[in-house]
Amino acid sequence: DNGEIRTLATSFGKSDTVMQGGGASWSKNGVILFAPRPESIFYRVNADGGDAVPETTMVGAETHHLWPWFLPDGERYLFMIAGSDQSGAGIYLGRLGSSERTRIIPHPKRTDFTPVRYGGGHIFYVRDFALMGQKFNVESGTVSGNPIKIDEGLELAGPGRTTFSTSESGTLLYKR
């Protein structure tokens, strides 16, 4: 309840605290990508243990790398960038081991800094308290068409504090 992310063996043994902060994602290849605090870069660590190593770097006015979400290939991930002037803020696509990233959706309002998720050929995010979906070509890493409003009135308790997730097949779970 204090913002920690923990691992728990499916045998329901002892849980271990992994981090607190700006989100985490666990790839199918056994890599955990995380931000140890909201104003941070991403670090990666092997799910079996080891030292965390920096994965991203801040560029220009960037101040936050937030809420990574691995794509099905286990190498590329979606994430949010925020900054002191918001000109580069948005939803980005990154790749493990690469400093290159591509902004796929601008997100200029600080109140819209919510997680981005992928499932069933779409990305999902919140804009103006509404859950949005947009077609996303996972192979090319590009969006197409206009975003569609799925529902309004999502619960937000501050930037990034919303509850929704997706399965790889596209099933969507969210809280109003």
TAHUZI-V266738 format. One record per residue. N is the residue number from 1. SS is DSSP state (H for helix, E for strand, C for the rest). PHI is phi in radians with two decimals (none if undefined). OMEGA is omega in radians with two decimals (NA if undefined). Layout:
BEGIN
n & ss & phi & omega
N & SS & PHI & OMEGA
N & SS & PHI & OMEGA
END
This chain:
BEGIN
n & ss & phi & omega
1 & C & none & -3.12
2 & C & -1.74 & 3.07
3 & C & 1.55 & 3.14
4 & E & -1.32 & 2.97
5 & E & -1.85 & -3.06
6 & E & -2.20 & 2.96
7 & E & -1.78 & 3.14
8 & E & -2.49 & 3.11
9 & C & -1.09 & -3.13
10 & C & -1.13 & 3.04
11 & C & -1.38 & 3.13
12 & C & 1.06 & 3.06
13 & C & -1.46 & -3.13
14 & C & -1.23 & 3.07
15 & E & -1.62 & 3.11
16 & E & -2.09 & 3.07
17 & E & -1.29 & 3.11
18 & E & -1.66 & -3.09
19 & E & -3.00 & 2.93
20 & E & -2.14 & 3.01
21 & C & 2.48 & -2.95
22 & C & -1.74 & 3.02
23 & C & 1.76 & -3.13
24 & E & -2.71 & 3.06
25 & E & -2.54 & -3.07
26 & E & -2.02 & -3.09
27 & C & -1.39 & 3.08
28 & C & -1.18 & 3.12
29 & C & -1.61 & 3.08
30 & C & 1.43 & 3.08
31 & E & -1.98 & 3.04
32 & E & -1.85 & 3.11
33 & E & -1.92 & -3.05
34 & E & -2.63 & 2.99
35 & C & -1.96 & -3.04
36 & C & -1.19 & 3.06
37 & C & -2.66 & -3.09
38 & C & -1.00 & 3.13
39 & C & -1.66 & -3.02
40 & C & -2.70 & 2.91
41 & C & -1.48 & 3.03
42 & C & -1.58 & 2.99
43 & E & -2.13 & 3.06
44 & E & -2.17 & 3.12
45 & E & -2.56 & 3.07
46 & E & -1.20 & -3.12
47 & C & -1.09 & 3.10
48 & C & -1.46 & 3.13
49 & C & 2.06 & -3.12
50 & C & 2.09 & -3.12
51 & C & -1.48 & 3.04
52 & C & -1.35 & 3.12
53 & E & -2.14 & 3.13
54 & E & -1.04 & 3.12
55 & C & -1.95 & -3.11
56 & C & -2.14 & 3.04
57 & C & -2.31 & 3.08
58 & C & -1.36 & 3.13
59 & C & -2.18 & 3.08
60 & C & 1.03 & -3.07
61 & C & -1.54 & -3.14
62 & E & -1.12 & 3.11
63 & E & -2.24 & -3.07
64 & E & -2.44 & 2.87
65 & E & -2.04 & -2.93
66 & E & -2.30 & 2.91
67 & E & 0.84 & 3.08
68 & E & -1.14 & 3.10
69 & E & -2.54 & -3.11
70 & E & -1.18 & 3.00
71 & C & -1.45 & -3.04
72 & C & -0.99 & -3.13
73 & C & -1.26 & 3.11
74 & C & 1.32 & 3.14
75 & C & -1.98 & -3.13
76 & E & -1.69 & -3.11
77 & E & -2.58 & 3.01
78 & E & -1.64 & 3.08
79 & E & -2.85 & -3.14
80 & E & -1.90 & 2.99
81 & E & -2.04 & 3.03
82 & E & -2.18 & -3.11
83 & E & -2.63 & -3.11
84 & C & -1.26 & 3.11
85 & C & -2.02 & 3.05
86 & C & 1.16 & -3.09
87 & C & -1.13 & 3.13
88 & C & -1.84 & -3.10
89 & C & -1.15 & 3.08
90 & E & 2.78 & 3.08
91 & E & -1.64 & -3.06
92 & E & -2.12 & 3.02
93 & E & -2.01 & 3.09
94 & E & -2.17 & 3.11
95 & E & -2.37 & 3.11
96 & C & -0.96 & 3.08
97 & C & 1.37 & -3.12
98 & C & -2.23 & 3.07
99 & C & -1.49 & -3.14
100 & C & -1.30 & 3.05
101 & E & -2.61 & -3.06
102 & E & -2.21 & 3.05
103 & E & -1.36 & -3.13
104 & E & -1.83 & 3.08
105 & E & -2.54 & 3.03
106 & E & -1.18 & -3.11
107 & C & -2.49 & -2.94
108 & C & -1.35 & -3.08
109 & C & -1.70 & -3.14
110 & H & -1.02 & -3.14
111 & H & -1.21 & -3.13
112 & H & -1.71 & -3.14
113 & C & -1.40 & 3.13
114 & C & -2.03 & 3.14
115 & C & -1.02 & 3.01
116 & C & -2.05 & -3.11
117 & E & -2.29 & 3.09
118 & E & -2.12 & 3.00
119 & E & -3.04 & 3.03
120 & C & 1.00 & 3.10
121 & C & 1.43 & -3.14
122 & E & -2.35 & 2.91
123 & E & -1.88 & -3.11
124 & E & -2.26 & -3.14
125 & E & -2.80 & 3.13
126 & E & -1.92 & 3.04
127 & E & -2.44 & -3.13
128 & C & 0.90 & 3.09
129 & C & 1.14 & 3.11
130 & E & -1.99 & 3.06
131 & E & -1.38 & -3.08
132 & E & -2.00 & 3.04
133 & E & -2.31 & 3.12
134 & E & -2.58 & 3.12
135 & E & -1.04 & -3.11
136 & E & -2.41 & 3.09
137 & E & -1.47 & -3.03
138 & C & -1.16 & 3.13
139 & C & -1.24 & -3.10
140 & C & -1.54 & -3.13
141 & C & 1.27 & -3.10
142 & E & -2.20 & 3.03
143 & E & -1.60 & 3.05
144 & E & -2.52 & -3.13
145 & E & 1.23 & 3.12
146 & E & -1.58 & 3.05
147 & E & -1.14 & -3.14
148 & E & -2.02 & 3.09
149 & E & -1.38 & -3.12
150 & E & -1.55 & 3.13
151 & E & -2.82 & 3.12
152 & E & -1.96 & 3.04
153 & C & 1.34 & 3.09
154 & C & -1.15 & 3.13
155 & C & -1.26 & 3.07
156 & C & -2.27 & 3.09
157 & C & -2.09 & -3.09
158 & C & 2.03 & -3.13
159 & C & -0.95 & 3.10
160 & C & 1.41 & -3.07
161 & C & -1.70 & 3.09
162 & C & -2.32 & -3.08
163 & C & -2.05 & 2.96
164 & E & -2.76 & 3.10
165 & E & -2.73 & 3.13
166 & E & -2.35 & 2.96
167 & C & -1.66 & 3.12
168 & C & -1.06 & -3.14
169 & C & -1.33 & 3.09
170 & C & 1.96 & 3.06
171 & C & -1.12 & -3.03
172 & E & -1.98 & 3.09
173 & E & -2.17 & 3.12
174 & E & -2.65 & -3.13
175 & C & -2.06 & 3.08
176 & C & -1.62 & NA
END
